[in-house]
Amino acid sequence: MELTKMLPVVVIVVVGLLDLTAGVPFRVANYYRSHMVLQSAPQRAHVWGYGQPDGIVVFSIDGHFKGSVVVEQDSRWSVLLPAMTSGGPHVLRFHSGNTTAYLSDVMFGDVWICSGQSNMYFKVQQLVNYTDVIARAQNMTGLRIFRVNTFQSNTTLQEPHIATQWHLPRNDTATQQFSAVCLLYALEVAPYINRPIGLVETSWGGTTIEVWSSPDAIAKCHQHQLPHYPQNIRVPIEHNSLWNSMIYPLLPMTIYGALWYQGESNAGYYVDYTCQFPAMINDWREKFHLNSQLQTEKNFPFGFVQLAPNANKTLHTGMPDLRWSQTAGYGYVPNPALPGVFMAVAMDLPDYDSPYGTIHPRDKYDVAKRLGLAGLSVAYGVSGTDYQGPFPTMFTLAGSNMTIEYDEGNDPIRVKSNLGFEVCCGHLQNYTCGYNAFQSAPITGHDATSVTIDTSACHGYNHVVTAVRYAWEMSPCDFKMCAVYDRDSDLPAPCFTKHAPF
């Protein structure tokens, strides 16, 4: 029988007696523990802790001396481990004075941060057939999970509150309550990268992007009035409150990338999100880079889920606008405003019967599959990965029709419905699109790489087509039945809006 099944997991073994007169007791920070994953080469894992000022910390890996550092006057010490090839397990030893900290069963691989609101917080046990997911996770060598507890603070914390300490996935409460999207993403990419993966979940339902952003990121964008919640709902709303307690403490970690599923709570303020999202990403990248002693890549990969549908009703504002803002107004990623960013389109995955509310669809399998495809291409550089749905590159008006070509005519499409396109009818004299001036423009024909839509609703009475948009609804279609998909990958075309000139 494995030792971890016989006894509680002992993370740090302290050898000798603590000298209570020596000041701060020597220890590693609270999220460096046995069974964890540290970032592998070419990066160097950054480890830090506390000790007596001017004390010497000696560290080794598998019994081999690797170096020593001096504890600073603020009682903190930090080390950069050698760049380690992926794999393990290893034993790390940190010694100072009469105290030794051991971290056993440590793997070196890729560390991913998973953050956001309730759809990232959505638990493994809420999935259909979740026991199969846990069984897959148990069979994956080197997969480890860690969960930050929900806690808010008006000042920055040095260490996070911990909900689940590092451990191997198994059919226990900690694994069942872990983020479904985060775990499923790892299961998607693991077979292709062939190295351990460490997952750090730090999420909280119902939260806005402002609470996850630093003061520096907040200062870069216009700020709207904070939303008002019923008094019986405990949701952090103060700017920076979760940045302080659930992101800032993690900055010294060397990480590979981050995943983000958030935006529902900002749907009413979508214009600001166009600035806020890139500002937060850039700020996270800069601060993880600096606080890991330049080991986390300055432009580390950042993946997100574009918002899924909500209620089964027609609503042309809010969530569809937020989806556009998630791409900084480009409609696709990576783009000049969001380099190194990838996404999963989820607007065609409604779950109107979800027992957790229609805003929380249970199908996180397709979400993770799409996010994994994008991550393999953008984050890992796997060539030949078809990870994006079709995107329009040419618009041609002819009479009462518009032909929309996708991907410069290079990739074949599949058309599943004739609905989803709309055109805006503007007056010929000012050529502007009036409020609520969009009219349905059904597909009348298509070929291998383009669709033709009927724009006749905009003709006559000196009106002309001034804009066209696609899937601009909170819930634009039935399950996997939006209008346009990639023929080979079956990935959906994302929503878009295009204004004249075409």
C-alpha positions in Angstrom: 0.0 0.0 0.0 1.3 3.5 -0.9 2.4 5.6 2.1 0.1 8.4 1.0 -2.9 6.1 1.4 -1.8 5.0 4.9 -1.0 8.3 6.5 -2.0 12.0 6.1 0.3 13.8 3.6 3.1 15.4 5.5 4.4 18.3 3.5 7.4 19.5 5.5 9.5 17.5 7.9 11.2 19.7 10.5 14.4 18.3 11.8 15.7 19.6 15.2 14.2 22.1 17.6 13.2 25.6 16.5 15.3 28.2 18.2 12.5 30.5 19.5 15.0 33.2 20.3 16.4 33.3 16.8 13.5 35.5 15.4 11.4 34.3 12.5 11.3 30.5 12.2 12.8 29.1 9.1 10.3 27.8 6.5 9.3 27.7 2.9 6.3 29.8 1.7 3.0 27.9 2.3 2.4 26.9 -1.3 5.8 25.1 -1.8 5.0 21.6 -0.6 5.4 17.9 -1.3 3.7 16.5 -4.4 3.8 19.9 -6.2 4.9 20.7 -9.7 7.6 23.3 -10.2 8.3 24.9 -13.6 10.8 23.0 -15.7 13.5 24.2 -18.1 14.3 26.4 -19.8 12.8 28.4 -16.9 14.2 28.1 -13.4 11.8 27.5 -10.6 11.7 30.3 -8.0 11.3 29.2 -4.3 11.1 31.5 -1.4 10.4 31.5 2.4 11.2 33.1 5.7 14.1 32.8 8.1 16.3 34.7 10.5 17.9 37.7 8.9 21.5 37.1 7.8 21.0 33.3 8.2 22.3 31.0 5.5 19.9 28.8 3.5 21.5 25.8 1.8 19.4 23.9 -0.7 19.9 20.6 -2.6 18.0 18.4 -5.0 18.0 14.6 -4.5 20.9 15.0 -2.1 23.1 17.0 -4.4 24.2 20.5 -3.2 22.8 23.2 -5.5 23.7 26.4 -3.7 23.1 28.7 -0.8 21.6 32.2 -0.1 21.5 34.7 2.7 18.2 35.6 4.4 17.4 39.3 3.8 16.8 41.8 6.5 13.0 41.6 5.9 13.3 37.9 7.0 12.7 36.6 3.4 15.0 34.4 1.3 14.6 33.2 -2.2 16.4 30.8 -4.5 16.4 30.0 -8.2 16.7 26.3 -8.7 18.7 25.0 -11.6 16.8 24.6 -14.9 15.4 21.1 -14.5 14.3 18.8 -17.3 10.7 17.7 -17.0 9.9 14.7 -14.9 10.5 13.4 -11.4 9.9 12.7 -8.6 12.6 14.6 -6.8 13.3 15.5 -3.2 14.2 19.1 -2.4 15.9 20.0 0.8 16.2 23.5 2.3 18.3 23.9 5.5 19.0 26.8 7.8 20.3 26.7 11.3 18.7 23.7 13.1 15.8 23.4 10.7 15.4 21.5 7.5 12.4 21.5 5.2 11.9 18.6 2.8 9.7 18.7 -0.2 9.2 15.1 -1.5 7.6 13.7 -4.7 8.2 17.0 -6.5 7.8 17.0 -10.3 9.1 19.5 -12.8 6.8 20.4 -15.7 4.4 23.2 -16.6 2.5 25.3 -14.1 -0.8 26.9 -15.2 -2.9 29.4 -13.2 -6.7 29.0 -13.6 -8.7 32.0 -12.6 -12.1 33.8 -13.2 -15.6 33.6 -11.9 -18.3 30.9 -11.6 -17.7 29.0 -14.8 -14.0 28.5 -13.8 -15.2 27.8 -10.3 -17.6 25.2 -11.8 -16.6 21.9 -10.0 -15.5 18.6 -11.5 -18.4 16.9 -9.5 -20.9 19.1 -11.5 -19.8 17.5 -14.7 -21.8 14.6 -16.3 -19.8 11.4 -15.8 -17.3 13.2 -13.6 -16.0 10.0 -12.1 -14.6 9.1 -15.6 -12.8 12.4 -15.6 -11.2 11.7 -12.2 -10.2 8.3 -13.4 -8.4 9.8 -16.4 -6.7 12.3 -14.2 -5.5 9.6 -11.8 -4.0 7.7 -14.8 -2.1 10.8 -16.0 1.5 10.7 -14.7 2.7 13.9 -13.1 -0.7 15.8 -12.9 -1.0 17.7 -9.6 -3.6 20.2 -8.4 -3.6 23.1 -5.9 -6.6 25.3 -5.0 -6.5 28.8 -3.4 -9.3 29.5 -0.9 -11.8 32.3 -1.6 -10.6 35.2 0.5 -10.6 38.9 -0.1 -8.3 41.6 1.3 -7.9 45.4 1.0 -4.1 45.0 1.3 -1.7 42.6 -0.5 -1.0 39.3 1.1 2.4 37.6 1.0 0.9 34.1 1.1 -2.5 32.9 -0.1 -5.2 31.2 2.0 -5.2 27.6 0.8 -8.3 25.4 0.2 -6.5 22.3 -1.2 -2.8 21.7 -0.7 -0.8 20.2 -3.6 -1.8 16.6 -4.2 -2.4 14.0 -6.9 -6.0 13.8 -8.3 -8.1 11.1 -6.9 -11.7 10.4 -6.1 -11.8 12.6 -3.1 -13.6 15.8 -2.1 -10.6 18.0 -3.0 -10.5 16.7 -6.6 -14.3 16.7 -7.0 -14.4 20.4 -6.0 -11.6 21.4 -8.3 -12.2 23.5 -11.4 -13.6 21.3 -14.2 -12.3 23.5 -17.0 -8.9 23.7 -15.5 -8.6 19.9 -15.0 -10.1 19.1 -18.4 -7.7 21.5 -20.2 -4.7 19.6 -18.7 -6.2 16.3 -19.8 -6.5 17.7 -23.4 -2.9 19.0 -23.7 -1.0 16.4 -21.6 -0.8 13.6 -24.3 0.9 16.1 -26.7 3.4 17.8 -24.4 4.6 14.7 -22.5 5.5 16.4 -19.3 4.0 16.9 -15.8 1.4 19.7 -15.3 0.7 21.6 -12.2 -2.7 23.3 -11.9 -3.3 26.3 -9.6 -7.0 27.2 -9.3 -7.8 30.7 -7.9 -11.4 31.6 -8.8 -14.6 33.1 -7.3 -18.1 33.1 -8.7 -19.9 36.3 -9.5 -16.8 38.5 -9.6 -15.9 41.3 -12.0 -12.6 41.8 -13.7 -11.8 44.8 -11.5 -11.4 42.6 -8.4 -8.8 40.5 -10.1 -6.8 43.5 -11.4 -4.0 45.4 -9.7 -4.1 49.2 -9.1 -1.8 49.6 -12.1 -4.1 47.8 -14.4 -7.2 49.6 -13.1 -5.5 53.0 -13.7 -5.1 52.3 -17.4 -8.8 52.2 -18.2 -11.9 54.2 -17.7 -13.9 52.9 -14.7 -17.6 52.5 -14.5 -19.7 52.5 -11.4 -19.4 49.2 -9.5 -22.4 46.9 -9.8 -24.9 46.6 -6.9 -25.6 43.1 -5.5 -28.3 42.1 -3.1 -27.1 42.3 0.5 -27.5 38.5 1.0 -25.0 37.7 -1.8 -21.4 37.7 -0.7 -19.5 38.7 -3.7 -16.3 40.8 -3.6 -16.8 44.1 -5.4 -13.9 46.2 -4.2 -11.3 46.9 -6.9 -8.1 44.8 -6.3 -9.6 42.8 -3.5 -8.9 39.4 -5.0 -5.8 40.6 -6.8 -4.5 41.4 -3.3 -5.3 38.0 -1.8 -5.6 35.4 -4.6 -3.2 36.6 -7.3 -0.5 38.8 -5.7 0.7 36.0 -3.3 1.3 33.7 -6.3 3.4 36.1 -8.3 6.8 34.7 -7.1 5.9 31.3 -8.6 7.5 30.5 -11.9 4.6 29.6 -14.2 4.1 28.6 -17.8 0.7 30.2 -18.5 -2.8 31.2 -17.4 -6.4 30.3 -18.2 -9.3 32.7 -17.6 -13.1 32.2 -17.7 -14.8 35.4 -16.7 -16.9 38.2 -18.1 -20.5 37.5 -17.3 -20.4 40.0 -14.4 -19.0 42.7 -16.7 -21.5 42.2 -19.5 -23.2 45.5 -18.7 -20.0 47.4 -19.0 -18.6 45.8 -22.2 -17.1 49.0 -23.6 -14.7 49.3 -20.7 -13.8 45.6 -20.9 -12.1 46.2 -24.3 -9.4 48.1 -22.3 -9.6 46.2 -19.0 -8.9 42.8 -20.3 -5.7 43.5 -22.2 -4.6 45.8 -19.3 -5.1 42.9 -16.8 -3.3 40.4 -19.0 -0.3 42.7 -19.6 -0.1 43.5 -15.9 -0.2 39.9 -14.9 2.5 39.1 -17.4 4.7 41.9 -16.2 4.3 41.2 -12.5 4.7 37.4 -12.7 7.8 38.0 -14.7 9.4 40.4 -12.3 8.4 38.6 -9.1 9.7 35.3 -10.3 13.1 36.9 -10.8 12.5 37.1 -14.6 11.8 33.4 -14.9 8.2 33.4 -15.9 8.1 34.4 -19.5 7.4 38.1 -20.0 4.6 37.3 -22.5 3.5 33.9 -21.1 0.5 32.3 -22.9 -2.9 33.4 -21.8 -6.0 31.4 -22.7 -9.7 32.3 -22.1 -13.2 31.1 -22.8 -15.4 33.4 -24.8 -18.7 33.6 -23.0 -21.2 30.8 -23.4 -25.0 31.3 -23.9 -27.3 32.1 -21.1 -31.1 32.1 -21.1 -33.1 30.9 -24.0 -34.3 34.3 -25.2 -33.3 36.9 -27.7 -31.1 39.7 -26.3 -28.8 41.6 -28.7 -26.8 43.5 -26.1 -24.6 42.7 -23.1 -23.1 39.3 -23.4 -22.6 39.4 -27.2 -20.9 42.8 -26.9 -18.7 41.4 -24.1 -17.6 38.5 -26.4 -16.4 41.1 -28.8 -14.7 43.0 -26.1 -12.9 39.8 -24.9 -11.0 40.0 -28.2 -10.3 43.7 -27.8 -12.5 44.4 -30.8 -10.8 42.2 -33.3 -13.1 39.2 -33.1 -10.2 36.7 -33.0 -7.0 36.0 -31.1 -4.1 36.2 -31.1 -4.2 39.8 -32.4 -2.0 43.0 -32.1 -3.8 44.0 -28.8 -3.7 40.4 -27.4 -0.5 38.7 -28.6 0.1 35.2 -27.3 -3.6 34.9 -26.3 -5.9 32.0 -27.3 -9.6 31.3 -26.8 -12.3 28.8 -26.9 -15.6 29.8 -28.5 -18.5 28.6 -26.5 -21.5 30.6 -27.8 -23.0 27.4 -29.4 -23.0 25.3 -26.2 -26.2 26.3 -24.4 -27.6 24.2 -21.5 -31.0 25.6 -20.8 -31.8 22.7 -18.4 -28.7 23.1 -16.3 -29.6 22.5 -12.6 -26.9 25.1 -11.8 -28.6 27.8 -13.9 -28.5 28.5 -17.6 -25.4 30.7 -17.2 -23.5 27.6 -16.0 -23.7 25.1 -18.8 -22.5 21.6 -17.8 -20.7 20.8 -21.0 -17.2 21.8 -20.1 -15.8 19.0 -22.2 -16.3 20.8 -25.5 -15.0 24.0 -23.9 -11.8 22.3 -22.7 -11.3 20.5 -26.0 -11.5 23.8 -27.9 -9.3 25.5 -25.4 -6.8 22.7 -25.5 -6.6 22.8 -29.3 -5.9 26.6 -29.1 -3.4 26.1 -26.3 -1.4 23.4 -28.2 -1.0 25.8 -31.1 -0.5 29.2 -29.4 1.1 28.1 -26.0 3.0 25.1 -27.2 3.7 25.7 -30.9 2.3 22.4 -32.1 2.2 22.8 -35.9 -0.7 21.8 -38.0 -3.3 22.3 -35.3 -6.6 23.5 -36.6 -7.7 25.6 -33.5 -9.8 28.5 -34.9 -13.2 28.6 -36.4 -13.7 30.5 -39.7 -13.4 34.3 -39.7 -14.5 36.6 -42.5 -11.9 38.3 -44.6 -13.9 39.8 -47.5 -17.3 41.4 -47.8 -18.8 42.0 -51.3 -22.1 43.9 -51.8 -24.0 43.2 -55.1 -27.5 44.4 -55.4 -29.6 43.0 -52.5 -27.0 40.4 -51.5 -23.7 40.4 -49.6 -21.1 37.6 -50.1 -18.9 37.0 -47.1 -15.7 35.1 -47.7 -13.9 33.3 -44.8 -10.2 32.8 -44.2 -9.3 34.3 -47.6 -10.9 31.4 -49.3 -8.4 28.9 -48.0 -10.4 26.8 -45.5 -13.7 25.1 -46.3 -16.7 25.8 -44.2 -19.9 24.0 -43.2 -23.2 25.8 -43.0 -25.7 24.3 -40.5 -28.3 27.1 -40.4 -29.4 30.0 -42.5 -29.9 32.3 -39.5 -27.6 34.4 -37.4 -26.6 37.2 -39.8 -27.9 40.8 -39.5 -27.4 44.0 -41.4 -27.8 47.5 -40.3 -29.8 49.8 -42.4 -28.4 53.3 -42.4 -29.7 56.4 -44.3 -27.9 57.2 -47.5 -27.3 60.8 -46.4 -25.3 60.2 -43.3 -24.4 56.5 -43.7 -24.7 55.8 -40.0 -26.2 52.9 -38.2 -29.1 53.9 -36.0 -30.1 52.3 -32.7 -32.0 49.0 -33.2 -31.5 49.4 -37.0 -30.2 45.8 -37.5 -32.4 43.5 -39.6 -32.2 39.8 -40.1 -30.2 38.8 -43.2 -30.7 35.1 -43.8 -28.3 33.0 -45.8 -29.5 32.4 -49.3 -26.6 30.4 -50.6 -23.0 29.3 -49.9 -20.0 27.6 -51.5 -16.9 26.0 -50.0 -15.6 29.1 -48.4 -18.3 31.8 -48.4 -21.9 32.5 -47.6 -24.3 34.9 -49.4 -26.9 36.7 -47.3 -30.0 38.6 -48.2 -29.6 42.4 -47.5 -32.9 43.4 -49.1 -34.2 44.7 -45.8 -31.9 47.7 -46.2 -32.9 48.7 -49.7 -35.4 51.3 -50.6 -36.3 54.6 -49.0 -32.7 55.8 -49.4 -31.4 53.2 -46.9 -28.2 51.2 -47.4 -26.2 48.5 -45.6 -23.9 50.3 -43.2 -22.9 47.3 -41.0 -23.1 43.5 -40.8 -22.8 41.3 -37.8 -23.1 37.6 -36.9 -24.3 35.7 -33.9 -24.9 38.9 -32.0 -27.2 37.4 -29.4 -26.9 36.2 -25.8 -27.8 32.7 -27.0 -27.4 32.7 -30.7 -28.3 29.1 -31.6 -29.2 25.6 -30.4 -26.4 23.2 -29.3 -23.7 23.2 -32.0 -26.1 24.5 -34.5 -24.9 28.0 -35.3 -24.7 28.9 -39.0 -21.0 28.6 -39.8 -18.4 26.1 -38.8 -15.0 24.9 -40.0 -15.8 21.8 -42.2 -12.9 19.7 -40.9 -12.6 20.6 -37.3 -16.2 21.5 -36.7 -15.1 24.6 -34.7 -17.7 27.4 -34.8 -17.1 30.7 -36.4 -17.0 33.4 -33.7 -19.3 36.4 -33.5 -18.2 39.4 -35.5 -19.3 42.9 -36.4 -18.2 44.9 -39.5 -19.0 48.5 -40.4 -18.8 50.1 -43.8 -16.8 50.6 -45.9 -16.7 46.9 -46.8 
